[in-house]
Amino acid sequence: MPLRLSTADTGFAAAFYTLVNARREADADVSRDVAAIIGRVRDNGDAALHDYTLRFDRHDLEESGWEIPKAERVAALAGLDRDLRAALELAADRIATYHAAQKPEDRDHVDAAGVRLGARWRPVDAAGLYVPGGRAAYPSSVLMNALPARVAGVPRLTMVTPTPNGEVNPLVLAAAEIAGVDEIFRVGGAQAIAALAYGTGRIRAVDTIVGPGNAWVAEAKRQLYGVVGIDMVAGPSEILVVADGKNDPDWIAADLLSQAEHDPTSQSILLTDDAAFADAVAAAVEARLATLSTGVTARTSWEANGAIVLLRSLDEAAALSDRLAPEHLELAVEDPDAIFAAIRHAGSVFLGRHTPEAVGDYVAGPNHVLPTGRRARFASGLSVLDFMKRTSFIALDPASLAAIGPAAVALAEAEGLPAHAASIAVRL
């Protein structure tokens, strides 16, 4: 059974502290293995990729082909069920439209001292997209990662995906075609991240890498940050649901299991002020687990990492939520905006009884690549800005230099940097 807590209990503070700080990432220490893989790919390029793919994915890249041709992607899209294609295209349109509103504007103005100041935004030259090919394949993640890059104006988008036994999910190929991915390579794992960062004979280096993956992929992104940009180091998925007793317990049970089914290390937590409702949700979860095709994974997650917290009042919800800083936060209450106004830390918030988190995974528009493991305290979800960088610019004339230059000279001299001071003073 999942953990049961109550804010009325004397030991609640300690128990909730343990819940907040529990580590759910993979236990294996993969850092040394990943460092070795990165070093080999950096030094040996395609030869290393070939060997790792043969070892881990059980196919020879020289026989199966390194790159998935454009024709295969077009055929995958053409072969989709009509309704499924329409769903993917609806999702793509909504995601692109939402992210288009995130594009920043250039600034160029002259201030009161006569100094021209501004900032110019430009996309990176190339972005890499990692798409898992193991436990599950997610065409929705292809859209969520590729479309912001396209909206940003990135000229080249390279996708890498493992193809166990040489097989690839046609839905992933179809989504890549809809999103406008330029090239797709049949490589995965930490070695694919290294290839994108350093470049090999066949795979050109990129400037930033995005996309989910297992512990080895996440660790490779962490180690290579600085060589390339990354979106984030993501951990197991999580959902926090704040619900009152006026909800249908089965609805909330389904919401909790929507994240539990991802992985045994996922986490689902319910905060409610109604004890009878809490019991009803727990029973509804059990009923759903009995018939869920992903029930083994979901049950492991729910029993190992799940929690039901009984509140004395919903007024306690915002503070507890902020301590968890959840990836996904559902506010299934009468007045969700009242609680939302007090929330400071969450990856994405879903307001009201008819806004399940799962709709945000597919067609709502905002990105579903979100900070996990309490990283919402300092990080945001994937956006157009992850594929762009800002360059500031300054222009002075004799009058504006005379207005602000003496202060700069004084500061440079105070810092003991006479050449700095002289480069300004000679112009005054």
C-alpha positions in Angstrom: 0.0 0.0 0.0 1.1 3.6 -0.6 2.3 5.8 2.3 -0.6 7.4 4.3 0.1 10.6 6.2 -2.0 13.2 8.0 -1.0 16.8 8.7 -2.8 16.3 12.1 -0.3 13.7 13.2 2.5 14.7 15.6 5.1 13.0 13.4 3.9 14.5 10.1 6.7 17.0 9.7 9.4 14.3 9.9 7.5 11.9 7.7 6.8 14.5 5.0 10.5 15.6 5.1 11.4 12.0 4.3 8.8 11.8 1.5 10.1 15.1 -0.1 13.8 14.0 0.0 13.4 10.4 -1.0 15.7 9.6 -3.9 14.0 7.7 -6.7 16.7 7.9 -9.4 18.3 4.7 -10.6 20.5 3.1 -7.9 23.3 2.0 -10.3 26.3 4.2 -10.3 26.5 4.8 -14.1 28.9 7.8 -14.1 32.1 5.8 -14.7 30.6 3.7 -17.5 29.2 6.8 -19.2 32.5 8.6 -19.0 34.2 5.6 -20.7 31.5 5.5 -23.4 31.9 9.3 -24.1 35.7 9.0 -24.2 35.5 6.1 -26.7 33.1 7.9 -29.0 35.1 11.1 -28.8 38.3 9.2 -29.8 36.9 6.6 -32.2 33.7 8.1 -33.7 31.7 5.9 -36.0 33.7 2.8 -35.1 32.6 3.1 -31.4 29.0 3.8 -32.4 29.0 0.7 -34.6 30.4 -1.5 -31.8 28.0 -0.2 -29.2 25.0 -0.6 -31.5 26.0 -4.2 -32.3 26.4 -4.9 -28.5 23.3 -3.1 -27.1 20.8 -3.1 -30.0 21.8 -6.3 -31.7 22.1 -5.1 -35.3 24.9 -4.1 -37.6 24.6 -0.5 -38.8 26.5 -1.3 -42.0 23.7 -3.7 -42.9 20.6 -2.0 -41.4 21.8 1.5 -42.4 23.0 4.3 -40.2 20.4 6.8 -41.3 16.6 6.3 -41.7 15.8 7.6 -45.2 13.3 10.4 -45.8 11.2 8.0 -47.9 10.7 5.7 -44.9 9.5 8.6 -42.8 7.1 9.7 -45.5 5.8 6.1 -45.9 5.3 5.8 -42.2 3.1 9.0 -42.1 1.2 7.9 -45.2 0.5 4.5 -43.7 -1.0 5.9 -40.4 -4.6 5.3 -39.5 -6.6 8.3 -40.6 -7.8 9.2 -37.1 -4.3 8.7 -35.5 -2.8 10.9 -38.1 -5.4 13.6 -37.5 -4.6 13.4 -33.7 -0.9 13.8 -34.3 -1.5 16.7 -36.6 -3.9 18.4 -34.2 -1.3 18.0 -31.4 1.5 19.4 -33.7 -0.6 22.4 -34.6 -1.5 23.2 -31.0 2.1 22.7 -29.8 3.5 24.9 -32.5 1.0 27.6 -31.9 1.6 27.7 -28.2 5.3 27.9 -28.6 5.2 30.5 -31.3 4.0 32.9 -28.6 7.2 32.3 -26.6 9.5 33.8 -29.2 11.3 36.8 -27.7 11.5 40.1 -29.4 14.8 42.0 -30.2 15.4 45.2 -28.3 17.1 48.4 -29.6 16.8 51.7 -27.8 18.7 54.8 -26.7 18.7 55.6 -23.0 18.7 59.0 -21.3 22.5 59.2 -21.5 22.4 58.8 -25.3 23.7 55.2 -25.2 22.3 52.8 -27.7 21.5 49.5 -26.0 19.8 46.3 -27.1 19.6 42.6 -27.4 19.3 40.3 -30.4 18.0 36.8 -30.3 19.1 34.1 -32.7 18.6 30.3 -32.8 21.4 27.8 -32.4 22.7 26.3 -35.7 21.8 22.7 -34.9 19.9 20.8 -32.2 19.9 17.1 -31.4 16.8 15.2 -30.3 17.1 12.0 -28.4 14.1 9.6 -28.7 14.0 6.5 -26.5 13.4 3.1 -28.2 13.4 0.8 -25.2 10.5 0.4 -22.7 8.2 2.5 -24.9 8.3 4.9 -27.9 6.5 8.2 -27.6 5.6 10.1 -30.8 4.2 12.9 -28.5 7.7 13.5 -27.2 9.1 13.8 -30.7 6.6 16.6 -31.3 7.2 18.3 -27.9 11.0 18.4 -28.4 11.2 19.1 -32.2 8.5 21.7 -32.7 9.9 24.3 -30.3 13.2 24.0 -32.2 11.5 24.5 -35.5 9.5 27.5 -34.1 12.8 29.0 -32.9 14.2 28.7 -36.4 16.9 26.1 -35.8 18.3 25.3 -39.3 19.2 21.6 -38.6 17.4 19.1 -36.3 19.1 15.8 -35.9 17.3 12.9 -34.2 18.9 9.8 -32.7 17.0 6.8 -31.6 18.0 3.2 -30.7 16.4 0.6 -32.9 16.6 -2.8 -31.1 17.1 -5.5 -33.6 17.0 -2.9 -36.3 13.3 -2.1 -35.8 11.9 1.3 -35.4 8.4 2.4 -34.3 6.5 3.9 -37.4 4.6 6.3 -35.1 7.9 7.9 -34.1 8.9 8.2 -37.8 5.6 9.7 -38.6 5.8 12.3 -35.8 9.3 13.2 -36.9 8.1 13.8 -40.4 5.2 16.0 -39.1 7.7 18.0 -36.9 10.1 18.6 -39.8 13.1 16.6 -38.4 16.0 16.8 -40.9 17.8 13.5 -40.3 17.4 10.4 -38.1 20.2 8.0 -37.1 19.8 4.5 -35.7 21.9 5.0 -32.6 20.9 5.4 -28.9 22.2 5.4 -25.4 25.1 7.5 -24.0 27.0 6.9 -27.2 24.4 8.7 -29.2 24.6 11.7 -26.9 28.4 11.7 -27.2 28.1 11.6 -31.0 25.8 14.6 -31.1 28.1 16.5 -28.8 31.4 15.8 -30.5 30.4 14.7 -34.0 31.6 11.6 -35.8 32.2 10.9 -39.4 28.5 10.3 -40.1 26.8 12.4 -37.4 27.5 16.1 -37.4 27.9 17.8 -34.0 25.0 19.9 -32.7 24.8 22.9 -30.3 22.2 21.7 -27.9 20.6 18.3 -27.0 17.1 17.7 -25.8 14.9 14.7 -25.2 14.2 12.1 -22.5 16.2 8.9 -21.9 17.3 6.3 -19.3 19.9 6.9 -16.5 22.8 6.5 -19.0 21.4 9.1 -21.4 20.7 11.5 -18.5 24.2 11.1 -17.1 25.7 11.6 -20.6 23.8 14.8 -21.0 25.0 15.9 -17.5 28.6 15.1 -18.3 28.6 16.8 -21.7 26.9 20.0 -20.6 29.3 22.8 -21.5 30.4 21.0 -24.6 26.8 21.4 -25.7 23.7 22.9 -24.2 21.0 20.6 -22.8 17.4 20.9 -21.9 17.6 19.4 -18.4 18.7 16.3 -16.5 15.4 14.6 -16.0 14.5 12.0 -13.4 11.5 9.8 -12.8 8.0 11.2 -13.7 5.8 12.5 -10.9 2.3 13.9 -10.3 0.7 15.7 -7.3 -3.1 15.9 -7.2 -4.9 18.2 -4.8 -8.5 17.1 -4.7 -11.5 17.8 -2.5 -14.3 15.3 -1.8 -16.6 16.5 -4.6 -14.5 14.7 -7.2 -15.3 11.3 -8.7 -12.7 9.0 -6.9 -12.3 7.0 -10.1 -11.2 10.1 -12.0 -8.5 10.9 -9.5 -7.4 7.3 -9.4 -6.9 7.4 -13.1 -4.9 10.6 -12.8 -2.6 9.1 -10.2 -2.0 6.0 -12.3 -1.3 8.1 -15.5 2.2 8.7 -14.1 2.6 5.5 -12.1 2.4 3.5 -15.3 5.5 5.2 -16.8 8.1 3.5 -14.7 8.5 1.7 -11.3 10.3 4.8 -10.0 7.5 7.3 -10.9 5.6 8.9 -8.1 2.0 9.8 -7.6 0.7 11.7 -4.5 -2.8 12.8 -3.5 -3.5 15.7 -1.1 -7.1 15.9 0.1 -9.0 17.2 3.1 -11.6 14.4 3.0 -10.7 11.1 4.7 -13.6 9.2 3.2 -12.6 10.5 -0.3 -9.0 9.4 0.3 -10.2 5.9 1.1 -12.4 5.9 -2.0 -9.5 6.9 -4.2 -7.3 4.2 -2.8 -10.0 1.6 -3.5 -10.5 3.0 -7.0 -6.7 2.7 -7.7 -6.8 -0.9 -6.7 -9.8 -1.6 -9.0 -8.0 0.0 -11.9 -4.7 -1.8 -11.2 -6.5 -5.1 -11.5 -7.4 -4.5 -15.2 -4.6 -2.0 -16.3 -2.3 -3.5 -19.0 0.5 -1.6 -17.4 -0.6 -2.7 -14.0 2.6 -4.4 -12.9 4.7 -1.3 -13.4 2.0 1.0 -12.0 1.5 -1.1 -8.9 5.2 -1.1 -8.2 5.3 2.6 -8.5 2.2 3.2 -6.4 3.2 0.9 -3.6 6.8 2.0 -3.4 6.6 5.7 -4.1 2.9 6.7 -3.9 1.4 8.7 -1.0 -2.0 9.9 0.2 -1.8 12.9 2.5 -4.9 13.9 4.6 -5.1 17.7 5.2 -6.8 19.5 8.0 -7.7 22.1 5.3 -7.0 22.7 1.7 -5.3 25.9 2.9 -2.3 23.7 3.7 -2.0 22.4 0.1 0.0 25.2 -1.5 2.8 25.1 1.0 3.1 21.3 0.9 3.1 21.4 -2.9 5.9 23.9 -3.0 8.1 21.7 -0.9 7.6 18.9 -3.4 7.9 21.3 -6.4 6.2 18.6 -8.6 6.6 18.1 -12.3 2.8 17.9 -12.7 0.3 19.5 -10.3 -3.4 19.0 -10.6 -5.8 21.3 -8.7 -9.1 19.4 -8.8 -10.9 21.7 -6.4 -13.9 24.1 -6.4 -11.7 27.2 -6.8 -8.3 26.1 -8.4 -7.2 29.6 -9.0 -7.2 30.4 -5.3 -4.6 27.7 -4.7 -2.8 28.4 -7.9 -2.2 32.0 -6.8 -0.2 30.7 -3.9 1.9 28.1 -5.8 5.5 29.1 -6.5 7.1 25.9 -7.7 5.6 23.5 -10.2 6.6 22.3 -13.7 3.0 22.6 -15.1 -0.3 23.1 -13.4 -3.7 21.7 -14.4 -6.6 23.7 -13.2 -10.0 22.2 -12.4 -11.8 18.9 -12.4 -11.9 18.6 -16.2 -8.2 19.1 -16.8 -6.3 15.8 -16.4 -2.6 16.0 -16.6 -2.6 13.5 -19.5 -4.2 16.1 -21.8 -1.1 18.2 -21.3 1.0 15.2 -22.5 -0.5 15.3 -25.9 -2.7 18.1 -27.3 -3.1 21.1 -24.9 -0.1 22.9 -26.3 2.4 23.6 -23.4 5.4 21.4 -23.4 5.4 18.1 -21.5 9.2 18.1 -21.0 9.3 19.4 -17.4 11.6 19.5 -14.4 11.5 16.6 -12.0 13.0 15.7 -8.7 12.1 19.1 -7.1 14.0 20.9 -9.9 10.9 23.1 -10.6 12.3 25.2 -7.7 14.8 26.6 -10.2 14.0 25.3 -13.6 11.2 25.5 -16.2 9.8 23.2 -18.9 11.3 23.0 -22.4 10.5 26.1 -24.5 11.6 28.0 -27.6 14.2 29.8 -25.4 16.1 26.5 -25.0 17.0 26.7 -28.7 17.9 30.4 -28.8 20.6 32.6 -27.3 20.7 36.4 -26.7 23.5 38.7 -27.8 23.6 42.1 -26.2 24.9 45.2 -28.1 26.1 48.7 -27.1 26.8 51.8 -29.2 28.2 55.1 -27.8 29.1 58.4 -29.5 31.4 61.1 -28.1 28.6 62.7 -26.0 27.4 59.5 -24.4 30.9 58.3 -23.7 31.6 61.6 -22.0 28.5 61.1 -19.9 29.2 57.7 -18.5 32.9 57.1 -19.3 34.5 58.8 -16.2 32.5 56.5 -13.9 33.9 53.5 -15.8 37.4 54.9 -15.5 37.0 55.3 -11.7 35.8 51.7 -11.3 38.6 50.3 -13.5 41.2 52.1 -11.5 39.6 51.0 -8.2 39.8 47.4 -9.4 43.5 47.8 -10.3 43.0 47.4 -14.0 44.8 50.4 -15.6 44.6 49.1 -19.2 40.8 49.0 -18.8 40.8 52.5 -17.5 43.1 53.7 -20.3 41.0 52.2 -23.1 38.2 54.5 -22.0 40.2 57.6 -20.9 42.1 58.0 -24.2 38.7 58.6 -25.8 37.5 61.2 -23.4 
